[in-house]
Amino acid sequence: MLLNVGKGLTRALVTDPASDDCPAWSPSGDVIAFHSDRAGSVDVYAAPVRGGPAKRLTRSPGFDGFAAWSPDGKRIAYQSDALGQMDIWVMDANGDHKAPLTTSKAPDTTPAWSPDGKLIAFGSERAGSSDIWVMDPSGGDPRRLTTSQENEWRPAWSPDGARIAYVRSHGEETAIWVMNADGSYQRRLTEPGKRYYDPSWSPDGKRVAVERWGPAGPVIGWLALGPAAVPSGK
C-alpha cells in the first residue's frame, strides 16, 4: 500500500493475493522494490509507483529478498540463498548481472547501502551471533561494527551517513539501537520488554520510524532523536 502522509489516504500498489513484503523506494521515487512469494519461491520484484504490473527481478528457487537500492538507483543489493547459504548479492536495477558479494559459510542478511554509495551495511553470523558489518560495494574489506552477544540485523543509514539504526534481539524482546557509522557510541532507543522492527529514518535525520508489535498487531510509530543525539566519536 502507498500512504499519502498529508492526506491520510492509501492506495494499493500491487493487488496480488500473495505475501508482498519489505518495500524499498528507488532514489528517483518512481519504482518500489519488494519481495514476494507470488511465484512460489520468494523473489525480488519492482513495481512502478504510477501503477502497472510488477516485474520479477530474481528467480531463485529459495529466498531472495530485502532489496536495497544503490544511491544512484542503478543497482540493487539483496539477500539470497541461491548458493546454498544466505549471502548478500547485487544486480542491476533491471535484474541483469546478478553476482554474490559475500560467500561466507554463515548467513549474511539485510543489506543497506550507505548514502554516499561507498559502503553496504548488513547483518552477519560469521562471528557467532548476528552482528552489524560493513563492506565496500564489491564485497571487499568487511568490518564488524557490533560485538554484543545479542543478535543484531536490519541496519538503516541516516540520511547524512553518520549513523546507523539497527535491530537488536534478546529472547522475545527486540529493540531499536543506533550507533555512529564507525560502530562507536551504541545506544538503545526503545523501552525494554517490547518488540520493535524495521527502522527507517526521516529525511532530516531527526526521527526514526519503527514497527512495534503488540497484542493487536503491528503499529507504526516515530522515535525522536534530535540533532545531537549521537555525538560523533563518543
KOLSE-667098 format. One record per residue: x, y, z of N, C-alpha, C in turn; residue in three letters. Coordinates in steps of 0.2 Angstrom, whole numbers, plus 5000, padded with zeros to 4 digits. Layout:
+------+------+------+-------+-------+-------+------+------+------+------+
: n.c1 : n.c2 : n.c3 : ca.c1 : ca.c2 : ca.c3 : c.c1 : c.c2 : c.c3 : resn :
+------+------+------+-------+-------+-------+------+------+------+------+
:    X :    Y :    Z :     X :     Y :     Z :    X :    Y :    Z :  ala :
...
+------+------+------+-------+-------+-------+------+------+------+------+
***
This chain:
+------+------+------+-------+-------+-------+------+------+------+------+
: n.c1 : n.c2 : n.c3 : ca.c1 : ca.c2 : ca.c3 : c.c1 : c.c2 : c.c3 : resn :
+------+------+------+-------+-------+-------+------+------+------+------+
: 5004 : 4994 : 5000 :  5000 :  5000 :  5000 : 5004 : 5006 : 5000 :  met :
: 5002 : 5012 : 4997 :  5005 :  5018 :  4997 : 5001 : 5023 : 5001 :  leu :
: 5004 : 5026 : 5006 :  5001 :  5031 :  5010 : 5003 : 5038 : 5009 :  leu :
: 4998 : 5042 : 5008 :  4999 :  5049 :  5007 : 4999 : 5052 : 5014 :  asn :
: 5004 : 5054 : 5017 :  5005 :  5056 :  5024 : 5001 : 5062 : 5025 :  val :
: 5001 : 5067 : 5021 :  4997 :  5073 :  5022 : 4990 : 5072 : 5022 :  gly :
: 4987 : 5068 : 5018 :  4980 :  5067 :  5017 : 4977 : 5061 : 5021 :  lys :
: 4982 : 5057 : 5023 :  4980 :  5050 :  5026 : 4976 : 5045 : 5022 :  gly :
: 4978 : 5046 : 5015 :  4974 :  5042 :  5010 : 4979 : 5036 : 5008 :  leu :
: 4976 : 5030 : 5007 :  4980 :  5025 :  5005 : 4978 : 5022 : 4998 :  thr :
: 4982 : 5019 : 4994 :  4980 :  5015 :  4988 : 4985 : 5009 : 4987 :  arg :
: 4982 : 5004 : 4984 :  4986 :  4998 :  4983 : 4991 : 4999 : 4977 :  ala :
: 4997 : 4997 : 4978 :  5002 :  4997 :  4973 : 5002 : 4991 : 4969 :  leu :
: 5001 : 4985 : 4973 :  5000 :  4979 :  4969 : 4994 : 4975 : 4973 :  val :
: 4991 : 4971 : 4969 :  4985 :  4968 :  4972 : 4985 : 4960 : 4971 :  thr :
: 4991 : 4958 : 4971 :  4992 :  4950 :  4971 : 4990 : 4947 : 4977 :  asp :
: 4986 : 4942 : 4978 :  4985 :  4939 :  4984 : 4990 : 4936 : 4988 :  pro :
: 4996 : 4936 : 4985 :  5002 :  4933 :  4988 : 5005 : 4938 : 4994 :  ala :
: 5010 : 4935 : 4997 :  5013 :  4939 :  5003 : 5018 : 4944 : 4999 :  ser :
: 5017 : 4951 : 5000 :  5022 :  4955 :  4997 : 5025 : 4959 : 5003 :  asp :
: 5031 : 4960 : 5003 :  5034 :  4962 :  5010 : 5040 : 4967 : 5008 :  asp :
: 5042 : 4971 : 5013 :  5048 :  4975 :  5013 : 5049 : 4979 : 5007 :  cys :
: 5045 : 4984 : 5006 :  5045 :  4989 :  5001 : 5051 : 4993 : 5001 :  pro :
: 5054 : 4995 : 4996 :  5060 :  5000 :  4996 : 5059 : 5005 : 4990 :  ala :
: 5059 : 5011 : 4991 :  5058 :  5016 :  4986 : 5065 : 5017 : 4982 :  trp :
: 5065 : 5017 : 4976 :  5070 :  5019 :  4972 : 5072 : 5026 : 4973 :  ser :
: 5079 : 5028 : 4972 :  5081 :  5035 :  4974 : 5077 : 5040 : 4969 :  pro :
: 5075 : 5038 : 4963 :  5071 :  5043 :  4959 : 5064 : 5043 : 4961 :  ser :
: 5062 : 5039 : 4966 :  5055 :  5039 :  4968 : 5049 : 5036 : 4964 :  gly :
: 5051 : 5033 : 4958 :  5046 :  5031 :  4953 : 5045 : 5023 : 4953 :  asp :
: 5049 : 5020 : 4957 :  5049 :  5012 :  4957 : 5050 : 5010 : 4965 :  val :
: 5046 : 5005 : 4966 :  5047 :  5002 :  4973 : 5049 : 4994 : 4972 :  ile :
: 5054 : 4992 : 4975 :  5056 :  4985 :  4975 : 5054 : 4982 : 4981 :  ala :
: 5052 : 4976 : 4981 :  5049 :  4972 :  4987 : 5050 : 4965 : 4985 :  phe :
: 5049 : 4960 : 4990 :  5050 :  4953 :  4989 : 5043 : 4950 : 4990 :  his :
: 5042 : 4945 : 4986 :  5035 :  4942 :  4986 : 5036 : 4934 : 4984 :  ser :
: 5031 : 4930 : 4987 :  5031 :  4923 :  4986 : 5025 : 4922 : 4980 :  asp :
: 5023 : 4926 : 4976 :  5018 :  4925 :  4972 : 5020 : 4920 : 4966 :  arg :
: 5026 : 4919 : 4965 :  5028 :  4913 :  4960 : 5030 : 4907 : 4964 :  ala :
: 5029 : 4906 : 4970 :  5030 :  4900 :  4974 : 5036 : 4902 : 4978 :  gly :
: 5042 : 4903 : 4976 :  5048 :  4905 :  4979 : 5048 : 4912 : 4981 :  ser :
: 5052 : 4915 : 4985 :  5052 :  4922 :  4987 : 5057 : 4925 : 4982 :  val :
: 5055 : 4930 : 4979 :  5059 :  4934 :  4974 : 5058 : 4941 : 4975 :  asp :
: 5063 : 4945 : 4972 :  5063 :  4952 :  4972 : 5059 : 4954 : 4966 :  val :
: 5055 : 4959 : 4967 :  5051 :  4962 :  4961 : 5052 : 4970 : 4962 :  tyr :
: 5050 : 4973 : 4956 :  5049 :  4980 :  4956 : 5043 : 4982 : 4953 :  ala :
: 5040 : 4987 : 4956 :  5033 :  4990 :  4953 : 5033 : 4997 : 4952 :  ala :
: 5031 : 5000 : 4947 :  5031 :  5007 :  4946 : 5026 : 5010 : 4950 :  pro :
: 5027 : 5016 : 4953 :  5023 :  5019 :  4958 : 5017 : 5022 : 4955 :  val :
: 5017 : 5024 : 4948 :  5011 :  5026 :  4945 : 5006 : 5021 : 4943 :  arg :
: 5008 : 5014 : 4944 :  5004 :  5009 :  4943 : 5006 : 5005 : 4937 :  gly :
: 5004 : 4999 : 4937 :  5006 :  4994 :  4932 : 5009 : 4988 : 4935 :  gly :
: 5010 : 4983 : 4930 :  5012 :  4976 :  4933 : 5019 : 4976 : 4936 :  pro :
: 5020 : 4972 : 4941 :  5027 :  4972 :  4944 : 5031 : 4967 : 4940 :  ala :
: 5038 : 4969 : 4940 :  5042 :  4965 :  4936 : 5046 : 4960 : 4941 :  lys :
: 5047 : 4954 : 4939 :  5051 :  4949 :  4943 : 5058 : 4950 : 4941 :  arg :
: 5062 : 4952 : 4946 :  5069 :  4953 :  4945 : 5074 : 4947 : 4947 :  leu :
: 5072 : 4942 : 4951 :  5076 :  4936 :  4953 : 5071 : 4930 : 4952 :  thr :
: 5075 : 4925 : 4951 :  5071 :  4918 :  4950 : 5075 : 4912 : 4954 :  arg :
: 5077 : 4914 : 4960 :  5080 :  4909 :  4964 : 5074 : 4904 : 4966 :  ser :
: 5076 : 4897 : 4967 :  5071 :  4893 :  4970 : 5070 : 4893 : 4977 :  pro :
: 5074 : 4897 : 4981 :  5074 :  4898 :  4988 : 5071 : 4905 : 4990 :  gly :
: 5075 : 4909 : 4993 :  5073 :  4916 :  4996 : 5078 : 4921 : 4993 :  phe :
: 5075 : 4926 : 4990 :  5078 :  4932 :  4988 : 5074 : 4938 : 4990 :  asp :
: 5077 : 4942 : 4994 :  5073 :  4947 :  4997 : 5077 : 4953 : 5001 :  gly :
: 5074 : 4957 : 5004 :  5076 :  4963 :  5007 : 5081 : 4967 : 5003 :  phe :
: 5077 : 4970 : 4997 :  5081 :  4974 :  4992 : 5083 : 4980 : 4995 :  ala :
: 5089 : 4983 : 4993 :  5091 :  4989 :  4995 : 5094 : 4993 : 4989 :  ala :
: 5092 : 4998 : 4987 :  5094 :  5002 :  4981 : 5101 : 5005 : 4982 :  trp :
: 5105 : 5006 : 4977 :  5111 :  5010 :  4977 : 5109 : 5017 : 4977 :  ser :
: 5113 : 5022 : 4979 :  5111 :  5029 :  4979 : 5109 : 5032 : 4972 :  pro :
: 5113 : 5029 : 4967 :  5112 :  5031 :  4960 : 5106 : 5028 : 4957 :  asp :
: 5103 : 5023 : 4960 :  5097 :  5019 :  4958 : 5099 : 5014 : 4952 :  gly :
: 5105 : 5013 : 4951 :  5107 :  5008 :  4946 : 5108 : 5001 : 4948 :  lys :
: 5109 : 5000 : 4954 :  5109 :  4993 :  4957 : 5105 : 4992 : 4963 :  arg :
: 5104 : 4985 : 4964 :  5100 :  4983 :  4970 : 5104 : 4978 : 4973 :  ile :
: 5105 : 4979 : 4980 :  5108 :  4973 :  4984 : 5102 : 4970 : 4987 :  ala :
: 5103 : 4963 : 4989 :  5098 :  4959 :  4992 : 5101 : 4953 : 4995 :  tyr :
: 5097 : 4950 : 4999 :  5100 :  4943 :  5002 : 5097 : 4937 : 4998 :  gln :
: 5101 : 4932 : 4997 :  5099 :  4926 :  4993 : 5102 : 4920 : 4996 :  ser :
: 5099 : 4915 : 4995 :  5102 :  4908 :  4997 : 5103 : 4904 : 4991 :  asp :
: 5104 : 4907 : 4985 :  5105 :  4904 :  4979 : 5111 : 4899 : 4979 :  ala :
: 5116 : 4900 : 4983 :  5122 :  4896 :  4983 : 5122 : 4891 : 4989 :  leu :
: 5116 : 4891 : 4992 :  5115 :  4886 :  4997 : 5115 : 4889 : 5004 :  gly :
: 5118 : 4895 : 5005 :  5118 :  4899 :  5011 : 5116 : 4906 : 5010 :  gln :
: 5114 : 4909 : 5015 :  5111 :  4916 :  5014 : 5117 : 4921 : 5013 :  met :
: 5118 : 4924 : 5007 :  5123 :  4929 :  5006 : 5120 : 4935 : 5004 :  asp :
: 5124 : 4940 : 5003 :  5122 :  4947 :  5000 : 5124 : 4947 : 4993 :  ile :
: 5119 : 4948 : 4989 :  5120 :  4948 :  4981 : 5119 : 4955 : 4979 :  trp :
: 5121 : 4957 : 4973 :  5119 :  4963 :  4969 : 5117 : 4962 : 4962 :  val :
: 5113 : 4966 : 4959 :  5111 :  4965 :  4952 : 5110 : 4972 : 4950 :  met :
: 5109 : 4973 : 4943 :  5107 :  4979 :  4940 : 5100 : 4980 : 4942 :  asp :
: 5098 : 4986 : 4941 :  5091 :  4988 :  4943 : 5085 : 4985 : 4939 :  ala :
: 5087 : 4982 : 4933 :  5083 :  4979 :  4929 : 5083 : 4971 : 4930 :  asn :
: 5087 : 4969 : 4935 :  5088 :  4962 :  4936 : 5094 : 4958 : 4933 :  gly :
: 5098 : 4962 : 4928 :  5103 :  4959 :  4925 : 5109 : 4959 : 4929 :  asp :
: 5114 : 4955 : 4927 :  5121 :  4954 :  4930 : 5121 : 4953 : 4938 :  his :
: 5118 : 4948 : 4940 :  5117 :  4946 :  4947 : 5124 : 4943 : 4949 :  lys :
: 5126 : 4945 : 4955 :  5133 :  4942 :  4957 : 5133 : 4942 : 4965 :  ala :
: 5136 : 4937 : 4968 :  5136 :  4937 :  4975 : 5142 : 4942 : 4978 :  pro :
: 5141 : 4946 : 4983 :  5146 :  4950 :  4986 : 5149 : 4946 : 4992 :  leu :
: 5145 : 4942 : 4995 :  5148 :  4938 :  5001 : 5147 : 4930 : 4999 :  thr :
: 5152 : 4926 : 5002 :  5151 :  4919 :  5001 : 5153 : 4916 : 5008 :  thr :
: 5151 : 4919 : 5013 :  5153 :  4916 :  5020 : 5149 : 4910 : 5021 :  ser :
: 5151 : 4906 : 5025 :  5148 :  4900 :  5027 : 5142 : 4901 : 5032 :  lys :
: 5142 : 4907 : 5035 :  5137 :  4909 :  5040 : 5132 : 4914 : 5036 :  ala :
: 5126 : 4915 : 5038 :  5121 :  4919 :  5035 : 5123 : 4926 : 5035 :  pro :
: 5123 : 4929 : 5029 :  5123 :  4937 :  5028 : 5117 : 4939 : 5026 :  asp :
: 5114 : 4944 : 5029 :  5107 :  4946 :  5028 : 5106 : 4954 : 5028 :  thr :
: 5100 : 4956 : 5026 :  5098 :  4963 :  5026 : 5103 : 4968 : 5025 :  thr :
: 5105 : 4969 : 5018 :  5109 :  4974 :  5016 : 5106 : 4981 : 5016 :  pro :
: 5110 : 4986 : 5017 :  5108 :  4993 :  5017 : 5114 : 4997 : 5014 :  ala :
: 5113 : 5001 : 5008 :  5118 :  5005 :  5005 : 5119 : 5011 : 5009 :  trp :
: 5125 : 5013 : 5010 :  5126 :  5020 :  5013 : 5124 : 5025 : 5008 :  ser :
: 5122 : 5031 : 5010 :  5120 :  5037 :  5006 : 5125 : 5039 : 5001 :  pro :
: 5132 : 5038 : 5002 :  5137 :  5040 :  4998 : 5139 : 5034 : 4993 :  asp :
: 5136 : 5029 : 4994 :  5137 :  5023 :  4990 : 5144 : 5019 : 4991 :  gly :
: 5147 : 5021 : 4996 :  5154 :  5018 :  4997 : 5154 : 5012 : 5001 :  lys :
: 5148 : 5011 : 5005 :  5148 :  5005 :  5009 : 5141 : 5002 : 5009 :  leu :
: 5141 : 4995 : 5011 :  5135 :  4992 :  5012 : 5135 : 4989 : 5019 :  ile :
: 5130 : 4991 : 5023 :  5130 :  4988 :  5029 : 5125 : 4981 : 5029 :  ala :
: 5126 : 4977 : 5033 :  5122 :  4970 :  5033 : 5123 : 4967 : 5040 :  phe :
: 5119 : 4962 : 5041 :  5119 :  4958 :  5047 : 5123 : 4951 : 5045 :  gly :
: 5127 : 4949 : 5050 :  5130 :  4943 :  5048 : 5132 : 4939 : 5054 :  ser :
: 5131 : 4932 : 5054 :  5133 :  4927 :  5059 : 5140 : 4924 : 5059 :  glu :
: 5144 : 4927 : 5055 :  5151 :  4924 :  5054 : 5155 : 4925 : 5060 :  arg :
: 5153 : 4929 : 5065 :  5157 :  4929 :  5071 : 5153 : 4925 : 5077 :  ala :
: 5148 : 4922 : 5075 :  5144 :  4919 :  5080 : 5137 : 4921 : 5080 :  gly :
: 5135 : 4926 : 5085 :  5129 :  4929 :  5085 : 5128 : 4934 : 5079 :  ser :
: 5123 : 4936 : 5077 :  5122 :  4941 :  5071 : 5124 : 4947 : 5073 :  ser :
: 5129 : 4950 : 5070 :  5131 :  4957 :  5071 : 5130 : 4961 : 5065 :  asp :
: 5131 : 4968 : 5066 :  5131 :  4973 :  5060 : 5138 : 4973 : 5057 :  ile :
: 5139 : 4972 : 5051 :  5145 :  4973 :  5047 : 5145 : 4978 : 5042 :  trp :
: 5150 : 4980 : 5039 :  5150 :  4985 :  5033 : 5155 : 4982 : 5028 :  val :
: 5154 : 4983 : 5022 :  5159 :  4981 :  5017 : 5159 : 4986 : 5011 :  met :
: 5164 : 4986 : 5007 :  5163 :  4990 :  5001 : 5159 : 4987 : 4996 :  asp :
: 5156 : 4991 : 4991 :  5151 :  4988 :  4986 : 5153 : 4982 : 4982 :  pro :
: 5160 : 4981 : 4982 :  5162 :  4975 :  4978 : 5163 : 4969 : 4983 :  ser :
: 5161 : 4970 : 4989 :  5161 :  4964 :  4994 : 5168 : 4964 : 4998 :  gly :
: 5172 : 4968 : 4996 :  5179 :  4968 :  5000 : 5179 : 4972 : 5006 :  gly :
: 5184 : 4971 : 5010 :  5186 :  4974 :  5016 : 5180 : 4974 : 5021 :  asp :
: 5177 : 4968 : 5023 :  5172 :  4968 :  5028 : 5174 : 4969 : 5035 :  pro :
: 5170 : 4973 : 5038 :  5172 :  4976 :  5045 : 5166 : 4975 : 5050 :  arg :
: 5168 : 4972 : 5056 :  5162 :  4971 :  5061 : 5161 : 4977 : 5065 :  arg :
: 5155 : 4980 : 5066 :  5154 :  4986 :  5070 : 5151 : 4984 : 5076 :  leu :
: 5147 : 4979 : 5077 :  5144 :  4977 :  5084 : 5147 : 4971 : 5086 :  thr :
: 5148 : 4970 : 5093 :  5151 :  4964 :  5095 : 5148 : 4961 : 5102 :  thr :
: 5141 : 4963 : 5102 :  5137 :  4960 :  5108 : 5136 : 4953 : 5107 :  ser :
: 5133 : 4950 : 5112 :  5131 :  4943 :  5112 : 5124 : 4942 : 5109 :  gln :
: 5121 : 4948 : 5108 :  5114 :  4948 :  5106 : 5114 : 4947 : 5098 :  glu :
: 5108 : 4946 : 5095 :  5108 :  4946 :  5088 : 5106 : 4953 : 5085 :  asn :
: 5110 : 4955 : 5080 :  5108 :  4962 :  5078 : 5108 : 4962 : 5070 :  glu :
: 5103 : 4965 : 5067 :  5102 :  4965 :  5060 : 5098 : 4971 : 5058 :  trp :
: 5096 : 4971 : 5051 :  5092 :  4976 :  5048 : 5095 : 4983 : 5049 :  arg :
: 5101 : 4984 : 5047 :  5104 :  4991 :  5048 : 5100 : 4996 : 5043 :  pro :
: 5100 : 5002 : 5045 :  5097 :  5008 :  5042 : 5102 : 5014 : 5042 :  ala :
: 5104 : 5017 : 5037 :  5109 :  5023 :  5037 : 5104 : 5029 : 5038 :  trp :
: 5107 : 5034 : 5042 :  5104 :  5040 :  5042 : 5106 : 5044 : 5036 :  ser :
: 5101 : 5049 : 5034 :  5102 :  5052 :  5028 : 5109 : 5055 : 5026 :  pro :
: 5113 : 5057 : 5032 :  5119 :  5060 :  5031 : 5125 : 5055 : 5031 :  asp :
: 5123 : 5049 : 5032 :  5128 :  5043 :  5033 : 5132 : 5043 : 5039 :  gly :
: 5130 : 5047 : 5044 :  5134 :  5047 :  5050 : 5132 : 5042 : 5055 :  ala :
: 5126 : 5040 : 5055 :  5123 :  5035 :  5060 : 5120 : 5029 : 5057 :  arg :
: 5119 : 5024 : 5060 :  5116 :  5018 :  5058 : 5111 : 5015 : 5064 :  ile :
: 5105 : 5015 : 5062 :  5100 :  5012 :  5067 : 5100 : 5004 : 5065 :  ala :
: 5098 : 5000 : 5070 :  5098 :  4993 :  5069 : 5093 : 4990 : 5074 :  tyr :
: 5092 : 4983 : 5073 :  5088 :  4979 :  5077 : 5092 : 4975 : 5081 :  val :
: 5091 : 4975 : 5088 :  5094 :  4970 :  5092 : 5089 : 4966 : 5096 :  arg :
: 5090 : 4959 : 5096 :  5085 :  4955 :  5099 : 5088 : 4951 : 5105 :  ser :
: 5084 : 4950 : 5110 :  5086 :  4946 :  5116 : 5080 : 4942 : 5118 :  his :
: 5080 : 4935 : 5116 :  5074 :  4931 :  5118 : 5068 : 4934 : 5114 :  gly :
: 5062 : 4935 : 5117 :  5056 :  4938 :  5114 : 5056 : 4945 : 5113 :  glu :
: 5061 : 4949 : 5115 :  5062 :  4956 :  5115 : 5066 : 4958 : 5109 :  glu :
: 5064 : 4963 : 5105 :  5068 :  4966 :  5100 : 5068 : 4974 : 5101 :  thr :
: 5073 : 4977 : 5101 :  5074 :  4984 :  5102 : 5077 : 4987 : 5096 :  ala :
: 5076 : 4994 : 5095 :  5080 :  4998 :  5090 : 5086 : 5001 : 5094 :  ile :
: 5092 : 5001 : 5091 :  5098 :  5004 :  5093 : 5100 : 5008 : 5088 :  trp :
: 5105 : 5013 : 5090 :  5108 :  5017 :  5085 : 5115 : 5018 : 5087 :  val :
: 5120 : 5019 : 5082 :  5127 :  5020 :  5083 : 5130 : 5024 : 5078 :  met :
: 5136 : 5027 : 5079 :  5139 :  5030 :  5074 : 5141 : 5026 : 5068 :  asn :
: 5142 : 5028 : 5062 :  5144 :  5024 :  5057 : 5150 : 5020 : 5057 :  ala :
: 5155 : 5022 : 5062 :  5161 :  5018 :  5063 : 5160 : 5013 : 5069 :  asp :
: 5154 : 5012 : 5072 :  5152 :  5007 :  5077 : 5153 : 5010 : 5084 :  gly :
: 5155 : 5016 : 5085 :  5155 :  5019 :  5091 : 5149 : 5022 : 5094 :  ser :
: 5148 : 5023 : 5100 :  5143 :  5026 :  5104 : 5136 : 5023 : 5102 :  tyr :
: 5136 : 5016 : 5104 :  5130 :  5012 :  5103 : 5125 : 5013 : 5109 :  gln :
: 5119 : 5015 : 5107 :  5114 :  5016 :  5112 : 5107 : 5014 : 5110 :  arg :
: 5103 : 5012 : 5115 :  5096 :  5009 :  5114 : 5091 : 5015 : 5114 :  arg :
: 5087 : 5015 : 5109 :  5082 :  5020 :  5108 : 5075 : 5018 : 5111 :  leu :
: 5073 : 5012 : 5111 :  5066 :  5009 :  5113 : 5066 : 5006 : 5120 :  thr :
: 5061 : 5006 : 5123 :  5060 :  5004 :  5130 : 5060 : 4996 : 5130 :  glu :
: 5062 : 4993 : 5136 :  5063 :  4986 :  5136 : 5056 : 4983 : 5136 :  pro :
: 5056 : 4976 : 5135 :  5050 :  4972 :  5135 : 5045 : 4973 : 5129 :  gly :
: 5047 : 4976 : 5124 :  5043 :  4977 :  5118 : 5047 : 4973 : 5112 :  lys :
: 5043 : 4974 : 5107 :  5046 :  4971 :  5100 : 5045 : 4976 : 5095 :  arg :
: 5051 : 4979 : 5093 :  5052 :  4984 :  5088 : 5056 : 4981 : 5082 :  tyr :
: 5054 : 4983 : 5076 :  5057 :  4981 :  5070 : 5058 : 4987 : 5065 :  tyr :
: 5062 : 4985 : 5059 :  5062 :  4989 :  5053 : 5063 : 4997 : 5054 :  asp :
: 5068 : 4999 : 5057 :  5069 :  5006 :  5057 : 5070 : 5010 : 5051 :  pro :
: 5068 : 5016 : 5050 :  5068 :  5019 :  5044 : 5068 : 5027 : 5046 :  ser :
: 5074 : 5030 : 5043 :  5075 :  5037 :  5045 : 5070 : 5042 : 5041 :  trp :
: 5069 : 5048 : 5045 :  5066 :  5053 :  5042 : 5071 : 5057 : 5037 :  ser :
: 5069 : 5061 : 5032 :  5074 :  5064 :  5028 : 5078 : 5069 : 5031 :  pro :
: 5076 : 5072 : 5037 :  5080 :  5077 :  5041 : 5085 : 5073 : 5046 :  asp :
: 5084 : 5067 : 5047 :  5088 :  5063 :  5051 : 5087 : 5064 : 5059 :  gly :
: 5081 : 5067 : 5060 :  5079 :  5068 :  5067 : 5075 : 5063 : 5070 :  lys :
: 5072 : 5059 : 5066 :  5067 :  5054 :  5069 : 5068 : 5047 : 5065 :  arg :
: 5066 : 5042 : 5068 :  5066 :  5035 :  5065 : 5060 : 5032 : 5066 :  val :
: 5057 : 5030 : 5060 :  5050 :  5027 :  5060 : 5052 : 5019 : 5062 :  ala :
: 5047 : 5016 : 5066 :  5048 :  5009 :  5068 : 5042 : 5006 : 5067 :  val :
: 5042 : 4999 : 5067 :  5036 :  4995 :  5068 : 5036 : 4992 : 5075 :  glu :
: 5031 : 4993 : 5078 :  5030 :  4990 :  5085 : 5025 : 4984 : 5085 :  arg :
: 5026 : 4978 : 5088 :  5021 :  4973 :  5088 : 5019 : 4973 : 5095 :  trp :
: 5012 : 4972 : 5095 :  5008 :  4972 :  5102 : 5003 : 4967 : 5101 :  gly :
: 4998 : 4966 : 5106 :  4993 :  4961 :  5106 : 4988 : 4962 : 5100 :  pro :
: 4988 : 4969 : 5097 :  4983 :  4970 :  5092 : 4986 : 4970 : 5085 :  ala :
: 4993 : 4968 : 5085 :  4997 :  4968 :  5079 : 5001 : 4973 : 5078 :  gly :
: 5004 : 4975 : 5072 :  5009 :  4980 :  5071 : 5006 : 4987 : 5071 :  pro :
: 5010 : 4992 : 5074 :  5009 :  4999 :  5074 : 5015 : 5002 : 5072 :  val :
: 5014 : 5007 : 5067 :  5020 :  5011 :  5065 : 5020 : 5018 : 5070 :  ile :
: 5026 : 5019 : 5072 :  5027 :  5025 :  5076 : 5034 : 5028 : 5075 :  gly :
: 5035 : 5034 : 5078 :  5041 :  5038 :  5077 : 5046 : 5038 : 5084 :  trp :
: 5052 : 5038 : 5083 :  5057 :  5039 :  5088 : 5060 : 5045 : 5087 :  leu :
: 5060 : 5050 : 5092 :  5063 :  5057 :  5091 : 5071 : 5056 : 5093 :  ala :
: 5075 : 5058 : 5089 :  5082 :  5058 :  5091 : 5085 : 5065 : 5093 :  leu :
: 5083 : 5070 : 5089 :  5086 :  5077 :  5090 : 5093 : 5077 : 5086 :  gly :
: 5095 : 5083 : 5084 :  5101 :  5084 :  5080 : 5108 : 5082 : 5083 :  pro :
: 5108 : 5082 : 5090 :  5114 :  5080 :  5093 : 5113 : 5074 : 5098 :  ala :
: 5109 : 5069 : 5095 :  5108 :  5063 :  5099 : 5114 : 5058 : 5100 :  ala :
: 5118 : 5058 : 5095 :  5123 :  5054 :  5095 : 5130 : 5058 : 5093 :  val :
: 5133 : 5061 : 5098 :  5139 :  5065 :  5096 : 5144 : 5061 : 5093 :  pro :
: 5147 : 5063 : 5087 :  5152 :  5059 :  5084 : 5159 : 5058 : 5088 :  ser :
: 5161 : 5052 : 5087 :  5167 :  5050 :  5091 : 5167 : 5048 : 5098 :  gly :
: 5161 : 5048 : 5101 :  5160 :  5046 :  5108 : 5156 : 5040 : 5109 :  lys :
+------+------+------+-------+-------+-------+------+------+------+------+
***
